[in-house]
Amino acid sequence: MSRSRKSNPVDSIVIADSEKQDKRRANRKFRRVNRRLLRECGEDGLKLLYEVASNWDWAKDGSRSWHSPYVYGDKDWFKKLLRK
């Protein structure tokens, strides 16, 4: 298993490595809003995460599947994508 490779190489579209800070910020905002609504309205007024925070504002725009190293020209980069 030490030489296993991914069957579908996937990489992010933009430079951002991770969405960790964006997810932290969104969940903190979500908890803060729901804490306030719980005090004021009770359990009936609670919001969902997507109603409070928008993932369109995050640094990373998603991921993409890359299929052939010959199209993009950089075989070393493609080999790096295949690592787990």
Backbone as XML, in Angstrom:
<?xml version="1.0"?>
<chain id="A" units="angstrom">
  <residue number="1" name="MET">
    <atom name="N" x="0.808" y="-1.204" z="0.000"/>
    <atom name="CA" x="0.000" y="0.000" z="0.000"/>
    <atom name="C" x="0.849" y="1.266" z="0.000"/>
  </residue>
  <residue number="2" name="SER">
    <atom name="N" x="2.132" y="1.160" z="0.286"/>
    <atom name="CA" x="2.962" y="2.359" z="0.346"/>
    <atom name="C" x="3.135" y="2.997" z="-1.029"/>
  </residue>
  <residue number="3" name="ARG">
    <atom name="N" x="2.901" y="2.254" z="-2.083"/>
    <atom name="CA" x="3.038" y="2.810" z="-3.424"/>
    <atom name="C" x="1.690" y="3.049" z="-4.102"/>
  </residue>
  <residue number="4" name="SER">
    <atom name="N" x="0.642" y="3.071" z="-3.316"/>
    <atom name="CA" x="-0.677" y="3.280" z="-3.915"/>
    <atom name="C" x="-0.819" y="4.720" z="-4.395"/>
  </residue>
  <residue number="5" name="ARG">
    <atom name="N" x="-1.634" y="4.890" z="-5.387"/>
    <atom name="CA" x="-1.865" y="6.198" z="-5.994"/>
    <atom name="C" x="-3.358" y="6.479" z="-6.070"/>
  </residue>
  <residue number="6" name="LYS">
    <atom name="N" x="-3.703" y="7.760" z="-6.196"/>
    <atom name="CA" x="-5.093" y="8.140" z="-6.405"/>
    <atom name="C" x="-5.515" y="7.721" z="-7.808"/>
  </residue>
  <residue number="7" name="SER">
    <atom name="N" x="-6.747" y="7.329" z="-7.945"/>
    <atom name="CA" x="-7.229" y="6.994" z="-9.288"/>
    <atom name="C" x="-7.693" y="8.243" z="-10.029"/>
  </residue>
  <residue number="8" name="ASN">
    <atom name="N" x="-8.181" y="9.243" z="-9.304"/>
    <atom name="CA" x="-8.631" y="10.496" z="-9.909"/>
    <atom name="C" x="-7.897" y="11.654" z="-9.242"/>
  </residue>
  <residue number="9" name="PRO">
    <atom name="N" x="-6.902" y="12.235" z="-9.891"/>
    <atom name="CA" x="-6.179" y="13.351" z="-9.287"/>
    <atom name="C" x="-7.067" y="14.591" z="-9.204"/>
  </residue>
  <residue number="10" name="VAL">
    <atom name="N" x="-7.147" y="15.178" z="-8.009"/>
    <atom name="CA" x="-7.988" y="16.351" z="-7.772"/>
    <atom name="C" x="-7.133" y="17.416" z="-7.112"/>
  </residue>
  <residue number="11" name="ASP">
    <atom name="N" x="-7.263" y="18.659" z="-7.554"/>
    <atom name="CA" x="-6.525" y="19.773" z="-6.979"/>
    <atom name="C" x="-7.424" y="20.995" z="-6.962"/>
  </residue>
  <residue number="12" name="SER">
    <atom name="N" x="-7.075" y="21.983" z="-6.119"/>
    <atom name="CA" x="-7.882" y="23.194" z="-6.031"/>
    <atom name="C" x="-7.686" y="24.058" z="-7.271"/>
  </residue>
  <residue number="13" name="ILE">
    <atom name="N" x="-8.653" y="24.902" z="-7.545"/>
    <atom name="CA" x="-8.630" y="25.738" z="-8.739"/>
    <atom name="C" x="-7.744" y="26.970" z="-8.532"/>
  </residue>
  <residue number="14" name="VAL">
    <atom name="N" x="-7.753" y="27.547" z="-7.340"/>
    <atom name="CA" x="-6.965" y="28.755" z="-7.088"/>
    <atom name="C" x="-5.814" y="28.445" z="-6.144"/>
  </residue>
  <residue number="15" name="ILE">
    <atom name="N" x="-5.089" y="29.473" z="-5.775"/>
    <atom name="CA" x="-3.862" y="29.336" z="-4.997"/>
    <atom name="C" x="-4.115" y="28.868" z="-3.560"/>
  </residue>
  <residue number="16" name="ALA">
    <atom name="N" x="-5.247" y="29.167" z="-2.983"/>
    <atom name="CA" x="-5.509" y="28.850" z="-1.575"/>
    <atom name="C" x="-5.358" y="27.356" z="-1.315"/>
  </residue>
  <residue number="17" name="ASP">
    <atom name="N" x="-4.601" y="27.006" z="-0.286"/>
    <atom name="CA" x="-4.366" y="25.604" z="0.045"/>
    <atom name="C" x="-5.540" y="24.985" z="0.779"/>
  </residue>
  <residue number="18" name="SER">
    <atom name="N" x="-6.185" y="25.777" z="1.633"/>
    <atom name="CA" x="-7.193" y="25.211" z="2.502"/>
    <atom name="C" x="-8.331" y="26.198" z="2.731"/>
  </residue>
  <residue number="19" name="GLU">
    <atom name="N" x="-9.461" y="25.662" z="3.144"/>
    <atom name="CA" x="-10.606" y="26.492" z="3.509"/>
    <atom name="C" x="-10.808" y="26.499" z="5.023"/>
  </residue>
  <residue number="20" name="LYS">
    <atom name="N" x="-9.808" y="26.063" z="5.757"/>
    <atom name="CA" x="-9.953" y="25.883" z="7.197"/>
    <atom name="C" x="-10.322" y="27.189" z="7.909"/>
  </residue>
  <residue number="21" name="GLN">
    <atom name="N" x="-9.616" y="28.279" z="7.611"/>
    <atom name="CA" x="-9.912" y="29.551" z="8.271"/>
    <atom name="C" x="-11.301" y="30.069" z="7.889"/>
  </residue>
  <residue number="22" name="ASP">
    <atom name="N" x="-11.684" y="29.880" z="6.642"/>
    <atom name="CA" x="-13.019" y="30.309" z="6.207"/>
    <atom name="C" x="-14.106" y="29.518" z="6.914"/>
  </residue>
  <residue number="23" name="LYS">
    <atom name="N" x="-13.888" y="28.207" z="7.074"/>
    <atom name="CA" x="-14.866" y="27.374" z="7.775"/>
    <atom name="C" x="-14.960" y="27.762" z="9.236"/>
  </residue>
  <residue number="24" name="ARG">
    <atom name="N" x="-13.820" y="28.068" z="9.850"/>
    <atom name="CA" x="-13.834" y="28.524" z="11.253"/>
    <atom name="C" x="-14.636" y="29.812" z="11.406"/>
  </residue>
  <residue number="25" name="ARG">
    <atom name="N" x="-14.359" y="30.767" z="10.494"/>
    <atom name="CA" x="-15.067" y="32.046" z="10.550"/>
    <atom name="C" x="-16.568" y="31.865" z="10.360"/>
  </residue>
  <residue number="26" name="ALA">
    <atom name="N" x="-16.966" y="31.015" z="9.427"/>
    <atom name="CA" x="-18.388" y="30.789" z="9.156"/>
    <atom name="C" x="-19.073" y="30.130" z="10.349"/>
  </residue>
  <residue number="27" name="ASN">
    <atom name="N" x="-18.420" y="29.132" z="10.963"/>
    <atom name="CA" x="-19.038" y="28.455" z="12.099"/>
    <atom name="C" x="-19.108" y="29.335" z="13.336"/>
  </residue>
  <residue number="28" name="ARG">
    <atom name="N" x="-18.119" y="30.201" z="13.524"/>
    <atom name="CA" x="-18.194" y="31.149" z="14.650"/>
    <atom name="C" x="-19.356" y="32.109" z="14.462"/>
  </residue>
  <residue number="29" name="LYS">
    <atom name="N" x="-19.530" y="32.597" z="13.250"/>
    <atom name="CA" x="-20.649" y="33.492" z="12.957"/>
    <atom name="C" x="-21.980" y="32.766" z="13.153"/>
  </residue>
  <residue number="30" name="PHE">
    <atom name="N" x="-22.058" y="31.530" z="12.686"/>
    <atom name="CA" x="-23.255" y="30.706" z="12.832"/>
    <atom name="C" x="-23.625" y="30.512" z="14.302"/>
  </residue>
  <residue number="31" name="ARG">
    <atom name="N" x="-22.651" y="30.164" z="15.120"/>
    <atom name="CA" x="-22.926" y="29.958" z="16.555"/>
    <atom name="C" x="-23.312" y="31.253" z="17.249"/>
  </residue>
  <residue number="32" name="ARG">
    <atom name="N" x="-22.649" y="32.366" z="16.883"/>
    <atom name="CA" x="-22.958" y="33.655" z="17.498"/>
    <atom name="C" x="-24.391" y="34.082" z="17.182"/>
  </residue>
  <residue number="33" name="VAL">
    <atom name="N" x="-24.798" y="33.955" z="15.926"/>
    <atom name="CA" x="-26.153" y="34.343" z="15.514"/>
    <atom name="C" x="-27.194" y="33.458" z="16.189"/>
  </residue>
  <residue number="34" name="ASN">
    <atom name="N" x="-26.952" y="32.152" z="16.216"/>
    <atom name="CA" x="-27.926" y="31.245" z="16.823"/>
    <atom name="C" x="-28.019" y="31.405" z="18.333"/>
  </residue>
  <residue number="35" name="ARG">
    <atom name="N" x="-26.900" y="31.746" z="18.977"/>
    <atom name="CA" x="-26.953" y="32.010" z="20.422"/>
    <atom name="C" x="-27.861" y="33.197" z="20.715"/>
  </residue>
  <residue number="36" name="ARG">
    <atom name="N" x="-27.710" y="34.261" z="19.902"/>
    <atom name="CA" x="-28.540" y="35.455" z="20.081"/>
    <atom name="C" x="-30.013" y="35.142" z="19.794"/>
  </residue>
  <residue number="37" name="LEU">
    <atom name="N" x="-30.279" y="34.402" z="18.703"/>
    <atom name="CA" x="-31.659" y="34.061" z="18.352"/>
    <atom name="C" x="-32.292" y="33.125" z="19.378"/>
  </residue>
  <residue number="38" name="LEU">
    <atom name="N" x="-31.514" y="32.256" z="19.973"/>
    <atom name="CA" x="-32.029" y="31.348" z="20.995"/>
    <atom name="C" x="-32.485" y="32.121" z="22.222"/>
  </residue>
  <residue number="39" name="ARG">
    <atom name="N" x="-31.717" y="33.157" z="22.598"/>
    <atom name="CA" x="-32.112" y="33.989" z="23.743"/>
    <atom name="C" x="-33.368" y="34.795" z="23.433"/>
  </residue>
  <residue number="40" name="GLU">
    <atom name="N" x="-33.456" y="35.333" z="22.214"/>
    <atom name="CA" x="-34.560" y="36.226" z="21.871"/>
    <atom name="C" x="-35.831" y="35.491" z="21.446"/>
  </residue>
  <residue number="41" name="CYS">
    <atom name="N" x="-35.722" y="34.477" z="20.595"/>
    <atom name="CA" x="-36.897" y="33.863" z="19.970"/>
    <atom name="C" x="-37.171" y="32.436" z="20.429"/>
  </residue>
  <residue number="42" name="GLY">
    <atom name="N" x="-36.242" y="31.818" z="21.105"/>
    <atom name="CA" x="-36.407" y="30.410" z="21.438"/>
    <atom name="C" x="-35.939" y="29.532" z="20.286"/>
  </residue>
  <residue number="43" name="GLU">
    <atom name="N" x="-36.289" y="28.273" z="20.332"/>
    <atom name="CA" x="-35.792" y="27.323" z="19.334"/>
    <atom name="C" x="-36.459" y="27.476" z="17.969"/>
  </residue>
  <residue number="44" name="ASP">
    <atom name="N" x="-37.524" y="28.223" z="17.880"/>
    <atom name="CA" x="-38.227" y="28.377" z="16.608"/>
    <atom name="C" x="-37.492" y="29.278" z="15.622"/>
  </residue>
  <residue number="45" name="GLY">
    <atom name="N" x="-36.660" y="30.185" z="16.110"/>
    <atom name="CA" x="-36.031" y="31.163" z="15.230"/>
    <atom name="C" x="-34.628" y="30.810" z="14.785"/>
  </residue>
  <residue number="46" name="LEU">
    <atom name="N" x="-34.152" y="29.607" z="15.028"/>
    <atom name="CA" x="-32.769" y="29.251" z="14.695"/>
    <atom name="C" x="-32.545" y="29.198" z="13.190"/>
  </residue>
  <residue number="47" name="LYS">
    <atom name="N" x="-31.332" y="29.543" z="12.782"/>
    <atom name="CA" x="-30.946" y="29.571" z="11.369"/>
    <atom name="C" x="-30.065" y="28.372" z="11.039"/>
  </residue>
  <residue number="48" name="LEU">
    <atom name="N" x="-29.951" y="28.081" z="9.741"/>
    <atom name="CA" x="-29.024" y="27.062" z="9.252"/>
    <atom name="C" x="-27.722" y="27.733" z="8.825"/>
  </residue>
  <residue number="49" name="LEU">
    <atom name="N" x="-26.670" y="26.940" z="8.684"/>
    <atom name="CA" x="-25.355" y="27.496" z="8.363"/>
    <atom name="C" x="-25.359" y="28.262" z="7.046"/>
  </residue>
  <residue number="50" name="TYR">
    <atom name="N" x="-25.984" y="27.711" z="6.015"/>
    <atom name="CA" x="-25.967" y="28.377" z="4.712"/>
    <atom name="C" x="-26.798" y="29.662" z="4.702"/>
  </residue>
  <residue number="51" name="GLU">
    <atom name="N" x="-27.696" y="29.838" z="5.690"/>
    <atom name="CA" x="-28.469" y="31.073" z="5.785"/>
    <atom name="C" x="-27.659" y="32.193" z="6.422"/>
  </residue>
  <residue number="52" name="VAL">
    <atom name="N" x="-26.643" y="31.833" z="7.184"/>
    <atom name="CA" x="-25.850" y="32.814" z="7.916"/>
    <atom name="C" x="-24.566" y="33.178" z="7.174"/>
  </residue>
  <residue number="53" name="ALA">
    <atom name="N" x="-23.865" y="32.180" z="6.663"/>
    <atom name="CA" x="-22.567" y="32.415" z="6.033"/>
    <atom name="C" x="-22.593" y="31.915" z="4.590"/>
  </residue>
  <residue number="54" name="SER">
    <atom name="N" x="-21.965" y="32.675" z="3.718"/>
    <atom name="CA" x="-21.932" y="32.321" z="2.306"/>
    <atom name="C" x="-20.556" y="31.771" z="1.932"/>
  </residue>
  <residue number="55" name="ASN">
    <atom name="N" x="-20.515" y="30.611" z="1.309"/>
    <atom name="CA" x="-19.225" y="30.063" z="0.896"/>
    <atom name="C" x="-18.723" y="30.700" z="-0.403"/>
  </residue>
  <residue number="56" name="TRP">
    <atom name="N" x="-19.456" y="31.598" z="-0.975"/>
    <atom name="CA" x="-18.998" y="32.315" z="-2.167"/>
    <atom name="C" x="-17.915" y="33.321" z="-1.814"/>
  </residue>
  <residue number="57" name="ASP">
    <atom name="N" x="-17.790" y="33.679" z="-0.545"/>
    <atom name="CA" x="-16.795" y="34.653" z="-0.102"/>
    <atom name="C" x="-15.471" y="34.002" z="0.276"/>
  </residue>
  <residue number="58" name="TRP">
    <atom name="N" x="-15.389" y="32.698" z="0.231"/>
    <atom name="CA" x="-14.189" y="31.990" z="0.682"/>
    <atom name="C" x="-13.077" y="32.098" z="-0.343"/>
  </residue>
  <residue number="59" name="ALA">
    <atom name="N" x="-11.855" y="31.826" z="0.106"/>
    <atom name="CA" x="-10.672" y="32.004" z="-0.740"/>
    <atom name="C" x="-10.571" y="30.959" z="-1.846"/>
  </residue>
  <residue number="60" name="LYS">
    <atom name="N" x="-11.005" y="29.752" z="-1.577"/>
    <atom name="CA" x="-10.868" y="28.683" z="-2.562"/>
    <atom name="C" x="-12.166" y="28.528" z="-3.341"/>
  </residue>
  <residue number="61" name="ASP">
    <atom name="N" x="-12.052" y="28.327" z="-4.637"/>
    <atom name="CA" x="-13.233" y="28.240" z="-5.497"/>
    <atom name="C" x="-13.637" y="26.808" z="-5.812"/>
  </residue>
  <residue number="62" name="GLY">
    <atom name="N" x="-13.197" y="25.867" z="-5.028"/>
    <atom name="CA" x="-13.559" y="24.483" z="-5.279"/>
    <atom name="C" x="-12.379" y="23.691" z="-5.796"/>
  </residue>
  <residue number="63" name="SER">
    <atom name="N" x="-12.656" y="22.536" z="-6.351"/>
    <atom name="CA" x="-11.592" y="21.677" z="-6.839"/>
    <atom name="C" x="-11.947" y="21.158" z="-8.227"/>
  </residue>
  <residue number="64" name="ARG">
    <atom name="N" x="-10.928" y="20.598" z="-8.867"/>
    <atom name="CA" x="-11.116" y="20.154" z="-10.232"/>
    <atom name="C" x="-10.373" y="18.847" z="-10.443"/>
  </residue>
  <residue number="65" name="SER">
    <atom name="N" x="-10.889" y="18.008" z="-11.270"/>
    <atom name="CA" x="-10.244" y="16.752" z="-11.614"/>
    <atom name="C" x="-9.319" y="16.974" z="-12.808"/>
  </residue>
  <residue number="66" name="TRP">
    <atom name="N" x="-8.080" y="16.506" z="-12.703"/>
    <atom name="CA" x="-7.097" y="16.638" z="-13.770"/>
    <atom name="C" x="-6.868" y="15.265" z="-14.372"/>
  </residue>
  <residue number="67" name="HIS">
    <atom name="N" x="-6.884" y="15.159" z="-15.687"/>
    <atom name="CA" x="-6.848" y="13.845" z="-16.311"/>
    <atom name="C" x="-5.540" y="13.483" z="-16.986"/>
  </residue>
  <residue number="68" name="SER">
    <atom name="N" x="-4.896" y="14.369" z="-17.676"/>
    <atom name="CA" x="-3.730" y="13.983" z="-18.460"/>
    <atom name="C" x="-2.566" y="14.936" z="-18.219"/>
  </residue>
  <residue number="69" name="PRO">
    <atom name="N" x="-1.368" y="14.398" z="-17.928"/>
    <atom name="CA" x="-0.215" y="15.287" z="-17.755"/>
    <atom name="C" x="0.260" y="15.888" z="-19.074"/>
  </residue>
  <residue number="70" name="TYR">
    <atom name="N" x="-0.106" y="15.279" z="-20.168"/>
    <atom name="CA" x="0.366" y="15.753" z="-21.462"/>
    <atom name="C" x="-0.340" y="17.029" z="-21.896"/>
  </residue>
  <residue number="71" name="VAL">
    <atom name="N" x="-1.548" y="17.230" z="-21.410"/>
    <atom name="CA" x="-2.296" y="18.436" z="-21.763"/>
    <atom name="C" x="-1.696" y="19.646" z="-21.066"/>
  </residue>
  <residue number="72" name="TYR">
    <atom name="N" x="-1.281" y="19.479" z="-19.811"/>
    <atom name="CA" x="-0.812" y="20.600" z="-19.010"/>
    <atom name="C" x="0.697" y="20.762" z="-19.054"/>
  </residue>
  <residue number="73" name="GLY">
    <atom name="N" x="1.419" y="19.749" z="-19.527"/>
    <atom name="CA" x="2.833" y="19.892" z="-19.773"/>
    <atom name="C" x="3.757" y="19.637" z="-18.601"/>
  </residue>
  <residue number="74" name="ASP">
    <atom name="N" x="3.293" y="19.660" z="-17.377"/>
    <atom name="CA" x="4.166" y="19.500" z="-16.217"/>
    <atom name="C" x="3.944" y="18.124" z="-15.596"/>
  </residue>
  <residue number="75" name="LYS">
    <atom name="N" x="4.775" y="17.164" z="-15.949"/>
    <atom name="CA" x="4.592" y="15.793" z="-15.479"/>
    <atom name="C" x="4.908" y="15.652" z="-13.994"/>
  </residue>
  <residue number="76" name="ASP">
    <atom name="N" x="5.857" y="16.431" z="-13.483"/>
    <atom name="CA" x="6.194" y="16.361" z="-12.052"/>
    <atom name="C" x="5.019" y="16.825" z="-11.192"/>
  </residue>
  <residue number="77" name="TRP">
    <atom name="N" x="4.380" y="17.895" z="-11.626"/>
    <atom name="CA" x="3.215" y="18.397" z="-10.895"/>
    <atom name="C" x="2.087" y="17.365" z="-10.905"/>
  </residue>
  <residue number="78" name="PHE">
    <atom name="N" x="1.902" y="16.707" z="-12.040"/>
    <atom name="CA" x="0.863" y="15.693" z="-12.155"/>
    <atom name="C" x="1.153" y="14.489" z="-11.256"/>
  </residue>
  <residue number="79" name="LYS">
    <atom name="N" x="2.427" y="14.084" z="-11.163"/>
    <atom name="CA" x="2.804" y="12.988" z="-10.260"/>
    <atom name="C" x="2.543" y="13.359" z="-8.810"/>
  </residue>
  <residue number="80" name="LYS">
    <atom name="N" x="2.759" y="14.620" z="-8.463"/>
    <atom name="CA" x="2.489" y="15.089" z="-7.104"/>
    <atom name="C" x="0.998" y="14.997" z="-6.787"/>
  </residue>
  <residue number="81" name="LEU">
    <atom name="N" x="0.148" y="15.274" z="-7.779"/>
    <atom name="CA" x="-1.301" y="15.174" z="-7.578"/>
    <atom name="C" x="-1.743" y="13.734" z="-7.310"/>
  </residue>
  <residue number="82" name="LEU">
    <atom name="N" x="-1.032" y="12.786" z="-7.886"/>
    <atom name="CA" x="-1.413" y="11.392" z="-7.737"/>
    <atom name="C" x="-1.070" y="10.800" z="-6.372"/>
  </residue>
  <residue number="83" name="ARG">
    <atom name="N" x="-0.240" y="11.503" z="-5.599"/>
    <atom name="CA" x="0.095" y="11.002" z="-4.260"/>
    <atom name="C" x="-1.081" y="11.141" z="-3.319"/>
  </residue>
  <residue number="84" name="LYS">
    <atom name="N" x="-1.166" y="10.243" z="-2.369"/>
    <atom name="CA" x="-2.234" y="10.325" z="-1.367"/>
    <atom name="C" x="-1.822" y="11.123" z="-0.169"/>
  </residue>
</chain>
